[in-house]
Amino acid sequence: MIAETPRNSAASRAMAKPLKRGRACMNCRFLKIKCDGVKPICGPCRRNPKDDDCEYSDGPGRSRTKVLEDTVSRLEARLHELEHPDETTPSVTLHDPYRPYHETQRLSKTPPSLVIPDTPLSHSLSPFSPTSTTSSLHSGKQWHTFGLLESMTESTGSSGSSSSPMRQYGSHGSPFLGAEEPSFLVIQNLLEKFLPHCVQYGFFLNVDRFRESSLLHLPFGHPSRPSPAVLSAAYLWGVHLSRSEPLLHQEYNFMVRALQHAATDPLGAHPSNVLHTLQAEILLSYYLFRIGRFLEAKTHAGAAVSLALGCGLHRIRSSNMYTPSTIGLASDTPISLHPALDNIEEGERINGFWAVFTLHKFISVALEIPSSICGTLEAPGMQIDTPWPLDSSSYTEGSLHPDVRGDSTVRNFLGNSIGDVHDGHSTVALNVKASILFHRAAHLTGQWTPNLPTREFQAFAAAFQSINRLIDSFRLHLPPLDDLDPKDPTTRTILLTHALTDAATIKLHSIFSYADSASKQHCLTAARKMVSYGGLNLHELGHMNPIMGTLWVTACHVFIDEISRLRSIPWPPGYTEGGEEELMEKLRNGINGLSLFSEESALMKYQLTKIQEAFSAI
């Protein structure tokens, strides 16, 4: 039997002793004690066991301590980079994907240019507008003051020139700290700039009542004044149309204020918050469309449609009985407006619905691809019974007869129904009908493909003939442009109605104009009428609806296509085609119209650029 060797015997220490001694282990180095270098466990670590095993820097891999030391060194170096960015070259360069957007919000003396990708308008979408997360729409204590504007706009005639549709500025010199709205003099100035042109941007409230209540010496948000949302939107348009340099410097701030109120006013207690919020959404959509922020324009147009349908504006004076839905928690308390107090208030609601309807048509055609031009107002089962709108003065005169009722108003018009309950011959109604024809022609064109099955082709041909006859019949009822006063606000609406009708003809026939000479002539005739402007002087018209740029672009493309076709024909030697000179003159008329209004509209400026590029390519 062999005796057991004691653990601390000399023989045991000799067997554990390595053949080669290394440097001190990490534990000993940290404690600054003498190490015998014995592996795997040195003498000091064996006499005083540690939580961590012995580690040597000359091992086969990096020790844990060494890894920690390297990490600490790397973090210290990175911290130095961040604290002294100008003294070092960063090891990692980060990319900010939102930098182009933030650049447009900075304080700058130079107006930012509109950056739109070289793609169809339907895909040129802007980022959402920023909204403040610190503001309080009811107190205004955290907002900035408008007091700076009073000293900069001493008279209503102050004006300036600007090459940009909107100047976006940061917080420096911002007009928002303490006051909830501008001074009385500034408000007067802004309303004088906006109200003469307000109908072009979907304003449906009674102008006289709106002006009178806006100028009451009452607090912002008082129930006797218009709601903060619609007031802020009107102020924004006044700034935008003022052409005054001090006002334009604050345009971005006015826009943010209007966006904030439109989002929160429906939650307030203003007696007209629903109708006034609807008006604000329409004004904001047209504004954003005009300055080229297309995604936001679509968003606010959609909000206006939802609000109008939600409070039943499409069923005003309906002759049909509707059973309320039995699904949902609030089925027994339907959302509705209080009864109209008089003809003027009811007229505001009727015209309000049709203002939303027209905006929806314009946005759909201008910003959607042709094959998807439709929308909520054309959804299956959607029935519009609201009677055709009257001009604002007609409601004041009591022209809305108590017996007037509505039933399938749009459907009867498209079906050319003689039994329509309301003739719809007012200036506003004619404009709505023209927008329907324009939208329907664009939608039908989007459904066309050369290889349609027989049954689908027959259905398409029937729809084509129906809408074509309706356009021709409708054109006969339009008032002529020859004797109109260009300074009369209704003249702009009538000119827009003519342009929409001509554009509907172009949209409908353009898909066949390359192969069918009759369709080509329809397009050329309509385009010539559109750019002749009825002999009116565009300089005297004032501001136009933003959709006019899209209509003029449609006409200009007709001339460009025909000029290109003529130039491609191998004419005999010595033969000159006189038609090209006339087409060039018409094209210049269309370009002049775009050029005139592009000075204040980023959308038309972009459209003008695209037409010039298309012409230079032929």
C-alpha positions as CSV (number, residue, x, y, z in Angstrom):
1,M,0.0,0.0,0.0
2,I,1.4,3.3,-1.1
3,A,1.2,6.2,1.4
4,E,-0.8,9.3,0.2
5,T,1.4,12.3,-0.5
6,P,0.5,15.4,1.5
7,R,-1.0,18.3,-0.6
8,N,1.7,20.8,0.6
9,S,4.6,18.4,0.3
10,A,7.7,19.4,-1.6
11,A,7.1,16.7,-4.1
12,S,3.6,18.1,-4.9
13,R,5.0,21.6,-5.4
14,A,7.7,20.2,-7.7
15,M,5.1,18.4,-9.9
16,A,3.0,21.6,-10.3
17,K,6.0,23.7,-11.2
18,P,6.1,24.5,-14.9
19,L,9.1,24.0,-17.1
20,K,8.9,27.6,-18.3
21,R,8.1,30.6,-16.2
22,G,6.0,33.4,-17.8
23,R,5.4,37.0,-16.9
24,A,3.2,38.1,-14.0
25,C,-0.5,37.3,-14.1
26,M,-3.1,39.9,-14.5
27,N,-4.3,39.7,-10.9
28,C,-0.8,40.3,-9.6
29,R,-0.2,43.1,-12.0
30,F,-3.4,44.8,-10.9
31,L,-2.6,44.3,-7.2
32,K,1.1,45.3,-7.8
33,I,2.5,42.3,-6.0
34,K,5.4,40.0,-6.9
35,C,4.3,37.0,-9.0
36,D,6.2,33.8,-9.4
37,G,4.7,33.2,-12.9
38,V,3.7,29.6,-12.1
39,K,1.0,28.3,-14.4
40,P,-1.9,27.6,-14.4
41,I,-2.2,29.2,-10.9
42,C,0.6,31.3,-9.5
43,G,1.8,31.1,-5.9
44,P,0.1,34.4,-4.7
45,C,-3.2,33.4,-6.3
46,R,-3.0,29.9,-4.8
47,R,-2.3,31.2,-1.3
48,N,-5.1,33.8,-1.6
49,P,-7.7,32.4,-4.0
50,K,-9.5,35.0,-6.2
51,D,-12.9,35.0,-7.8
52,D,-11.2,35.2,-11.2
53,D,-8.7,32.6,-12.5
54,C,-5.1,33.4,-13.2
55,E,-4.8,35.1,-16.6
56,Y,-1.6,35.7,-18.5
57,S,-1.2,38.2,-21.4
58,D,1.0,35.7,-23.4
59,G,-1.8,33.1,-23.6
60,P,-3.1,31.6,-26.8
61,G,-6.0,34.2,-27.0
62,R,-6.8,37.6,-25.6
63,S,-7.7,37.4,-21.9
64,R,-11.0,38.8,-20.6
65,T,-9.2,41.6,-18.8
66,K,-7.4,42.5,-22.0
67,V,-10.7,42.6,-23.8
68,L,-12.1,44.9,-21.2
69,E,-9.1,47.2,-21.4
70,D,-9.4,47.4,-25.2
71,T,-13.1,48.3,-24.8
72,V,-12.5,51.0,-22.3
73,S,-9.8,52.5,-24.6
74,R,-12.1,52.4,-27.6
75,L,-15.0,54.1,-25.7
76,E,-12.6,56.8,-24.4
77,A,-11.5,57.5,-27.9
78,R,-15.1,57.7,-29.2
79,L,-16.0,60.0,-26.3
80,H,-13.1,62.3,-27.2
81,E,-14.4,62.4,-30.8
82,L,-17.8,63.5,-29.7
83,E,-16.5,66.1,-27.3
84,H,-14.1,67.5,-29.9
85,P,-15.6,67.0,-33.3
86,D,-13.4,69.7,-34.9
87,E,-10.1,68.1,-33.7
88,T,-10.6,64.6,-34.8
89,T,-11.8,62.6,-37.8
90,P,-14.7,60.4,-36.7
91,S,-14.3,56.7,-37.2
92,V,-17.9,56.3,-38.0
93,T,-19.9,58.7,-40.1
94,L,-23.7,58.6,-39.6
95,H,-26.2,59.5,-42.4
96,D,-29.3,61.5,-41.5
97,P,-32.0,60.5,-44.0
98,Y,-34.1,63.5,-43.0
99,R,-31.4,66.1,-43.6
100,P,-33.0,67.5,-46.8
101,Y,-36.2,68.1,-45.0
102,H,-34.6,69.7,-41.9
103,E,-32.6,72.0,-44.3
104,T,-35.8,73.6,-45.6
105,Q,-36.8,74.5,-42.0
106,R,-33.7,76.4,-41.1
107,L,-33.6,80.2,-40.8
108,S,-32.3,81.5,-44.2
109,K,-32.4,84.7,-46.1
110,T,-32.7,82.8,-49.3
111,P,-36.1,81.2,-50.0
112,P,-35.9,77.4,-50.4
113,S,-36.6,76.0,-53.8
114,L,-39.2,73.3,-54.3
115,V,-37.5,70.0,-54.8
116,I,-39.7,67.6,-56.7
117,P,-38.4,64.2,-58.0
118,D,-38.3,63.8,-61.7
119,T,-41.4,61.5,-61.6
120,P,-45.1,61.9,-62.4
121,L,-46.9,64.2,-60.0
122,S,-48.8,61.3,-58.6
123,H,-45.6,60.1,-57.0
124,S,-44.0,63.4,-56.1
125,L,-44.9,63.4,-52.4
126,S,-43.6,65.7,-49.7
127,P,-42.9,64.7,-46.1
128,F,-45.5,65.6,-43.4
129,S,-45.4,69.1,-42.0
130,P,-43.9,69.3,-38.5
131,T,-46.2,70.1,-35.6
132,S,-45.2,71.5,-32.3
133,T,-45.4,69.1,-29.3
134,T,-45.2,71.9,-26.8
135,S,-48.0,74.2,-27.8
136,S,-51.3,74.6,-26.2
137,L,-54.0,75.5,-28.6
138,H,-56.3,76.9,-25.9
139,S,-53.9,78.9,-23.8
140,G,-51.4,80.1,-26.3
141,K,-48.9,80.8,-23.5
142,Q,-46.2,78.7,-25.0
143,W,-46.6,80.2,-28.5
144,H,-44.8,83.1,-29.9
145,T,-46.1,86.6,-30.5
146,F,-47.5,88.3,-33.6
147,G,-46.5,91.7,-32.2
148,L,-43.5,91.8,-34.5
149,L,-45.8,91.9,-37.5
150,E,-47.6,95.1,-36.5
151,S,-44.5,97.2,-36.9
152,M,-43.6,95.5,-40.2
153,T,-47.1,95.9,-41.8
154,E,-48.1,99.5,-40.8
155,S,-50.5,99.8,-43.8
156,T,-52.5,97.4,-45.8
157,G,-50.7,98.4,-48.9
158,S,-47.3,97.2,-47.9
159,S,-46.0,94.8,-50.4
160,G,-42.9,93.3,-51.6
161,S,-41.6,90.8,-54.1
162,S,-40.8,87.2,-53.5
163,S,-39.5,84.5,-55.8
164,S,-40.7,81.7,-53.5
165,P,-44.3,80.6,-52.7
166,M,-43.4,80.1,-49.1
167,R,-40.5,81.2,-47.0
168,Q,-39.8,78.8,-44.1
169,Y,-38.1,80.2,-41.1
170,G,-37.0,78.9,-37.8
171,S,-37.7,80.3,-34.3
172,H,-35.6,83.4,-34.7
173,G,-37.8,86.4,-35.2
174,S,-40.8,84.1,-34.9
175,P,-44.2,85.9,-34.5
176,F,-45.6,83.6,-31.9
177,L,-44.7,84.4,-28.2
178,G,-47.5,85.5,-26.0
179,A,-50.4,86.5,-28.4
180,E,-52.7,84.0,-29.9
181,E,-53.3,85.9,-33.1
182,P,-52.0,89.0,-34.9
183,S,-53.0,92.6,-34.0
184,F,-56.3,94.0,-35.3
185,L,-54.6,96.0,-38.1
186,V,-52.7,92.9,-39.3
187,I,-55.9,90.8,-39.3
188,Q,-57.6,93.5,-41.4
189,N,-54.7,93.4,-43.8
190,L,-54.7,89.6,-44.1
191,L,-58.5,89.4,-44.7
192,E,-58.3,92.1,-47.4
193,K,-55.7,90.0,-49.2
194,F,-57.5,86.7,-48.9
195,L,-61.3,87.3,-49.1
196,P,-61.5,88.8,-52.7
197,H,-59.9,85.5,-53.9
198,C,-61.3,83.1,-51.3
199,V,-63.8,81.3,-53.6
200,Q,-61.0,80.0,-55.7
201,Y,-59.7,78.1,-52.8
202,G,-63.0,76.4,-51.7
203,F,-64.3,79.1,-49.3
204,F,-68.0,78.3,-48.8
205,L,-68.8,80.4,-45.7
206,N,-70.8,83.6,-46.2
207,V,-68.0,86.2,-46.8
208,D,-69.8,89.1,-45.2
209,R,-70.6,87.3,-42.1
210,F,-67.2,85.8,-41.8
211,R,-65.5,89.2,-42.2
212,E,-67.8,90.9,-39.7
213,S,-67.4,88.2,-37.1
214,S,-63.6,87.9,-37.6
215,L,-63.2,91.6,-36.8
216,L,-65.1,91.6,-33.6
217,H,-63.0,92.8,-30.6
218,L,-63.4,89.5,-28.8
219,P,-60.8,86.9,-27.7
220,F,-59.4,84.4,-30.1
221,G,-61.7,81.3,-29.9
222,H,-64.8,83.3,-28.6
223,P,-68.0,81.6,-29.8
224,S,-69.1,84.8,-31.6
225,R,-66.0,84.8,-33.8
226,P,-65.0,82.1,-36.3
227,S,-63.2,79.1,-34.8
228,P,-59.4,79.3,-34.4
229,A,-58.9,76.7,-37.2
230,V,-60.7,78.6,-39.9
231,L,-59.2,82.0,-38.7
232,S,-55.7,80.6,-38.8
233,A,-56.2,79.1,-42.2
234,A,-57.6,82.5,-43.5
235,Y,-54.6,84.3,-42.0
236,L,-52.2,81.8,-43.7
237,W,-53.8,82.5,-47.1
238,G,-53.6,86.2,-46.4
239,V,-49.9,85.9,-45.7
240,H,-49.4,83.7,-48.8
241,L,-51.2,86.1,-51.2
242,S,-49.9,89.3,-49.6
243,R,-46.6,89.4,-51.5
244,S,-45.4,91.4,-48.5
245,E,-41.8,90.5,-47.6
246,P,-42.3,90.9,-43.8
247,L,-45.4,88.7,-43.9
248,L,-43.8,86.1,-46.1
249,H,-41.0,85.7,-43.6
250,Q,-43.5,84.4,-41.2
251,E,-45.5,82.2,-43.5
252,Y,-44.1,78.9,-42.2
253,N,-45.2,79.8,-38.6
254,F,-48.7,80.7,-39.8
255,M,-48.9,77.3,-41.5
256,V,-47.9,75.4,-38.4
257,R,-50.4,77.3,-36.4
258,A,-53.2,76.5,-38.9
259,L,-52.3,72.8,-39.0
260,Q,-52.3,72.6,-35.2
261,H,-55.7,74.2,-34.9
262,A,-57.3,72.1,-37.7
263,A,-56.1,69.0,-35.8
264,T,-57.5,70.0,-32.4
265,D,-60.5,72.3,-32.9
266,P,-62.9,69.4,-33.4
267,L,-62.3,68.6,-29.8
268,G,-63.2,72.1,-28.6
269,A,-66.6,73.6,-27.6
270,H,-66.9,76.2,-30.4
271,P,-70.6,76.1,-31.7
272,S,-69.4,75.9,-35.3
273,N,-66.3,73.8,-34.8
274,V,-67.4,71.1,-37.3
275,L,-68.3,73.3,-40.2
276,H,-65.4,75.7,-39.5
277,T,-62.9,72.8,-39.2
278,L,-64.2,71.5,-42.6
279,Q,-63.6,74.9,-44.1
280,A,-60.1,75.0,-42.6
281,E,-59.2,71.5,-44.0
282,I,-60.3,72.6,-47.5
283,L,-58.2,75.8,-47.3
284,L,-55.2,73.9,-46.0
285,S,-55.5,71.3,-48.8
286,Y,-55.6,73.9,-51.5
287,Y,-52.7,75.7,-49.9
288,L,-50.5,72.7,-49.6
289,F,-51.4,71.6,-53.2
290,R,-50.5,75.1,-54.4
291,I,-47.0,75.1,-52.8
292,G,-46.2,71.5,-53.9
293,R,-46.7,69.5,-50.7
294,F,-48.8,66.9,-52.4
295,L,-49.0,64.2,-49.8
296,E,-50.2,66.6,-47.1
297,A,-52.7,68.1,-49.6
298,K,-54.2,64.6,-50.1
299,T,-54.3,64.0,-46.4
300,H,-56.3,67.2,-45.6
301,A,-58.6,66.6,-48.6
302,G,-59.3,63.1,-47.2
303,A,-60.0,64.6,-43.8
304,A,-62.4,67.1,-45.3
305,V,-64.2,64.2,-47.2
306,S,-64.5,62.1,-44.0
307,L,-65.8,65.1,-42.0
308,A,-68.4,66.0,-44.6
309,L,-69.7,62.5,-44.8
310,G,-69.5,61.9,-41.1
311,C,-71.9,64.8,-40.4
312,G,-74.2,63.9,-43.3
313,L,-73.6,66.9,-45.6
314,H,-74.2,64.6,-48.6
315,R,-77.8,64.1,-47.5
316,I,-79.0,67.7,-46.9
317,R,-82.7,68.0,-47.9
318,S,-82.7,64.4,-49.1
319,S,-86.0,63.1,-50.3
320,N,-85.0,59.6,-49.1
321,M,-85.4,58.1,-45.7
322,Y,-82.2,56.5,-44.3
323,T,-82.3,53.8,-41.6
324,P,-79.5,54.4,-39.0
325,S,-76.9,51.7,-38.6
326,T,-77.6,49.2,-35.8
327,I,-73.9,48.3,-35.5
328,G,-71.7,50.1,-33.0
329,L,-71.9,51.6,-29.6
330,A,-73.1,55.0,-30.7
331,S,-75.8,53.8,-33.1
332,D,-78.5,55.5,-31.0
333,T,-76.8,58.8,-31.0
334,P,-75.9,59.7,-34.6
335,I,-73.4,62.5,-35.3
336,S,-75.2,65.4,-36.8
337,L,-75.2,69.2,-37.0
338,H,-77.7,71.3,-35.2
339,P,-80.6,72.6,-37.4
340,A,-79.6,75.5,-39.6
341,L,-80.7,78.8,-38.2
342,D,-81.5,80.4,-41.6
343,N,-81.1,80.1,-45.3
344,I,-77.6,81.5,-45.2
345,E,-76.4,78.9,-42.7
346,E,-78.1,76.1,-44.6
347,G,-76.5,77.4,-47.8
348,E,-73.1,77.3,-46.2
349,R,-73.6,73.6,-45.5
350,I,-74.8,72.8,-49.0
351,N,-72.0,74.7,-50.6
352,G,-69.6,73.2,-48.0
353,F,-70.3,69.7,-49.2
354,W,-69.9,70.7,-52.9
355,A,-66.6,72.5,-52.0
356,V,-65.3,69.2,-50.5
357,F,-66.7,67.3,-53.5
358,T,-64.9,69.6,-56.0
359,L,-61.6,69.5,-54.0
360,H,-61.8,65.7,-54.0
361,K,-62.1,65.6,-57.8
362,F,-59.2,68.0,-58.4
363,I,-56.9,66.2,-56.0
364,S,-57.8,62.8,-57.5
365,V,-57.1,63.7,-61.1
366,A,-54.0,65.8,-60.4
367,L,-52.2,63.4,-57.9
368,E,-53.5,59.9,-58.7
369,I,-52.4,57.6,-61.5
370,P,-55.2,57.3,-64.2
371,S,-56.1,53.7,-63.4
372,S,-56.9,54.5,-59.8
373,I,-58.8,57.7,-60.1
374,C,-61.8,57.1,-57.9
375,G,-62.3,57.6,-54.2
376,T,-64.7,57.5,-51.3
377,L,-67.3,59.6,-53.1
378,E,-67.5,57.1,-55.9
379,A,-67.6,54.0,-53.6
380,P,-70.4,51.5,-54.2
381,G,-73.5,52.4,-52.3
382,M,-72.5,56.0,-52.0
383,Q,-75.5,58.2,-52.8
384,I,-75.4,62.0,-52.9
385,D,-78.8,63.7,-52.4
386,T,-77.7,67.2,-51.5
387,P,-79.2,69.7,-54.1
388,W,-76.9,71.6,-56.4
389,P,-75.3,74.7,-54.7
390,L,-76.4,78.3,-55.3
391,D,-74.2,81.4,-55.5
392,S,-73.7,82.9,-52.0
393,S,-75.9,85.9,-52.7
394,S,-78.8,83.7,-53.7
395,Y,-79.1,82.3,-50.2
396,T,-79.1,85.9,-48.8
397,E,-81.9,86.8,-51.2
398,G,-83.9,83.7,-50.1
399,S,-83.7,81.8,-53.4
400,L,-83.4,78.4,-51.7
401,H,-87.1,77.4,-51.9
402,P,-88.4,75.4,-48.9
403,D,-89.7,72.6,-51.2
404,V,-86.4,71.9,-52.8
405,R,-85.3,68.3,-52.2
406,G,-82.4,66.2,-53.5
407,D,-82.3,62.7,-54.8
408,S,-79.2,61.1,-56.5
409,T,-78.0,64.5,-57.6
410,V,-74.7,63.3,-59.3
411,R,-76.2,60.1,-60.6
412,N,-79.0,62.0,-62.3
413,F,-76.6,64.5,-63.9
414,L,-74.4,61.7,-65.3
415,G,-77.4,59.9,-66.6
416,N,-78.6,63.2,-68.2
417,S,-81.9,62.9,-66.3
418,I,-84.5,65.5,-67.3
419,G,-86.3,65.1,-64.0
420,D,-83.4,66.5,-61.9
421,V,-85.0,68.2,-58.9
422,H,-82.7,71.2,-59.1
423,D,-81.5,72.7,-62.4
424,G,-78.0,73.6,-61.0
425,H,-77.4,76.6,-63.3
426,S,-75.6,78.8,-60.8
427,T,-72.0,79.7,-61.3
428,V,-71.0,77.4,-58.4
429,A,-73.1,74.5,-59.6
430,L,-71.7,74.7,-63.2
431,N,-68.2,74.6,-61.8
432,V,-69.1,71.5,-59.7
433,K,-70.6,69.8,-62.8
434,A,-67.5,70.6,-64.9
435,S,-65.3,69.0,-62.2
436,I,-67.5,65.9,-62.4
437,L,-67.0,65.6,-66.2
438,F,-63.3,66.2,-65.9
439,H,-63.0,63.6,-63.2
440,R,-65.2,61.1,-65.0
441,A,-63.3,61.5,-68.3
442,A,-59.9,61.0,-66.6
443,H,-61.3,57.9,-64.7
444,L,-62.7,56.4,-67.9
445,T,-59.4,57.0,-69.8
446,G,-57.6,55.1,-67.0
447,Q,-59.7,52.0,-67.6
448,W,-58.7,51.8,-71.3
449,T,-56.2,49.1,-72.6
450,P,-55.8,48.2,-76.3
451,N,-56.7,44.5,-75.7
452,L,-60.0,44.8,-73.7
453,P,-62.2,41.7,-73.9
454,T,-65.3,42.1,-76.1
455,R,-67.8,42.6,-73.3
456,E,-65.5,45.1,-71.5
457,F,-64.8,47.0,-74.7
458,Q,-68.6,47.3,-75.4
459,A,-69.1,48.7,-71.9
460,F,-66.2,51.1,-72.3
461,A,-67.5,52.3,-75.7
462,A,-71.0,52.9,-74.3
463,A,-69.5,54.9,-71.3
464,F,-67.3,56.8,-73.7
465,Q,-70.2,57.9,-76.0
466,S,-72.3,58.8,-73.0
467,I,-69.8,61.1,-71.3
468,N,-68.8,62.6,-74.7
469,R,-72.4,63.6,-75.4
470,L,-72.8,65.0,-71.9
471,I,-69.7,67.1,-72.3
472,D,-71.0,68.6,-75.6
473,S,-74.4,69.2,-74.1
474,F,-73.0,70.8,-71.0
475,R,-70.8,73.1,-73.0
476,L,-73.9,74.7,-74.6
477,H,-75.2,75.9,-71.2
478,L,-72.0,77.7,-70.2
479,P,-72.0,81.5,-70.1
480,P,-69.7,83.0,-72.8
481,L,-66.4,84.6,-71.7
482,D,-66.5,87.4,-74.2
483,D,-68.3,90.1,-72.2
484,L,-67.2,89.2,-68.7
485,D,-65.4,91.7,-66.4
486,P,-62.0,90.2,-65.6
487,K,-62.1,91.9,-62.2
488,D,-65.3,90.2,-61.2
489,P,-64.6,87.3,-58.9
490,T,-67.2,85.1,-60.7
491,T,-65.3,85.6,-63.9
492,R,-62.5,83.4,-62.6
493,T,-65.0,80.6,-61.7
494,I,-66.5,80.7,-65.1
495,L,-63.1,80.6,-66.8
496,L,-62.2,77.6,-64.6
497,T,-65.5,75.9,-65.6
498,H,-64.7,76.4,-69.3
499,A,-61.2,75.1,-68.8
500,L,-62.4,72.0,-66.9
501,T,-64.9,71.2,-69.7
502,D,-62.2,71.5,-72.4
503,A,-59.8,69.5,-70.4
504,A,-62.5,66.8,-70.0
505,T,-62.7,66.6,-73.8
506,I,-58.9,66.3,-74.1
507,K,-58.8,63.6,-71.4
508,L,-61.5,61.6,-73.1
509,H,-60.1,61.7,-76.7
510,S,-56.4,61.8,-76.0
511,I,-56.0,58.0,-75.9
512,F,-57.3,57.8,-79.5
513,S,-55.8,61.0,-80.9
514,Y,-52.8,59.2,-82.4
515,A,-54.9,56.9,-84.5
516,D,-58.2,58.7,-85.0
517,S,-58.2,62.1,-86.8
518,A,-61.6,63.0,-85.3
519,S,-60.3,62.6,-81.7
520,K,-57.2,64.5,-82.6
521,Q,-59.3,67.4,-83.8
522,H,-61.4,67.3,-80.7
523,C,-58.3,67.6,-78.6
524,L,-56.8,70.5,-80.7
525,T,-60.1,72.5,-80.7
526,A,-60.5,72.1,-76.9
527,A,-56.8,73.0,-76.3
528,R,-57.1,76.1,-78.5
529,K,-60.1,77.3,-76.6
530,M,-58.4,76.7,-73.3
531,V,-55.3,78.8,-74.0
532,S,-57.3,81.6,-75.7
533,Y,-58.7,82.5,-72.2
534,G,-61.9,83.8,-73.8
535,G,-60.0,87.0,-74.7
536,L,-59.5,87.9,-71.1
537,N,-56.4,89.6,-69.8
538,L,-54.8,87.2,-67.3
539,H,-53.0,90.0,-65.6
540,E,-56.4,91.5,-64.5
541,L,-57.8,88.2,-63.2
542,G,-56.0,87.9,-59.9
543,H,-55.4,84.5,-58.3
544,M,-56.7,81.3,-59.8
545,N,-57.5,77.9,-58.4
546,P,-54.3,75.7,-58.3
547,I,-55.9,73.1,-60.7
548,M,-55.6,75.6,-63.5
549,G,-51.9,74.7,-63.9
550,T,-52.9,71.1,-64.5
551,L,-55.5,72.1,-67.1
552,W,-53.1,74.3,-69.0
553,V,-50.4,71.6,-68.9
554,T,-53.0,69.3,-70.5
555,A,-53.5,71.7,-73.4
556,C,-49.8,72.4,-73.9
557,H,-49.1,68.7,-74.3
558,V,-51.7,68.5,-77.1
559,F,-49.8,71.2,-79.0
560,I,-46.4,69.6,-78.3
561,D,-47.6,66.2,-79.5
562,E,-49.0,67.7,-82.7
563,I,-45.9,69.8,-83.4
564,S,-43.8,66.6,-82.9
565,R,-46.0,64.7,-85.3
566,L,-45.7,67.4,-88.0
567,R,-42.0,67.5,-87.7
568,S,-41.7,63.7,-88.1
569,I,-43.6,63.7,-91.4
570,P,-41.3,63.6,-94.5
571,W,-42.7,66.6,-96.4
572,P,-41.8,67.0,-100.1
573,P,-38.8,69.4,-100.8
574,G,-39.8,73.0,-100.6
575,Y,-43.1,72.3,-98.8
576,T,-43.8,74.1,-95.5
577,E,-46.5,73.2,-93.1
578,G,-48.2,76.4,-92.0
579,G,-49.9,74.7,-89.1
580,E,-46.8,74.5,-87.0
581,E,-46.5,78.2,-86.6
582,E,-50.1,78.5,-85.4
583,L,-49.5,75.6,-82.9
584,M,-46.4,77.3,-81.7
585,E,-48.4,80.5,-81.0
586,K,-51.0,78.6,-79.0
587,L,-48.3,76.8,-77.1
588,R,-46.7,80.1,-76.2
589,N,-50.0,81.3,-74.9
590,G,-50.3,78.3,-72.6
591,I,-46.7,78.7,-71.4
592,N,-47.3,82.5,-70.8
593,G,-50.3,81.6,-68.5
594,L,-48.2,79.1,-66.5
595,S,-45.3,81.6,-66.4
596,L,-47.5,84.4,-65.1
597,F,-48.9,82.4,-62.1
598,S,-45.7,80.4,-61.5
599,E,-44.2,83.5,-59.7
600,E,-46.3,82.7,-56.7
601,S,-47.1,79.0,-57.1
602,A,-44.5,76.3,-56.7
603,L,-46.8,73.9,-58.4
604,M,-47.2,75.9,-61.5
605,K,-43.5,76.7,-61.5
606,Y,-42.8,72.9,-61.5
607,Q,-45.4,72.4,-64.3
608,L,-43.9,75.2,-66.4
609,T,-40.4,73.6,-66.1
610,K,-41.8,70.2,-67.2
611,I,-43.5,71.7,-70.2
612,Q,-40.4,73.5,-71.2
613,E,-38.4,70.3,-71.0
614,A,-41.0,68.4,-73.0
615,F,-40.9,71.1,-75.8
616,S,-37.1,71.2,-75.9
617,A,-37.1,67.4,-76.4
618,I,-39.0,67.4,-79.7
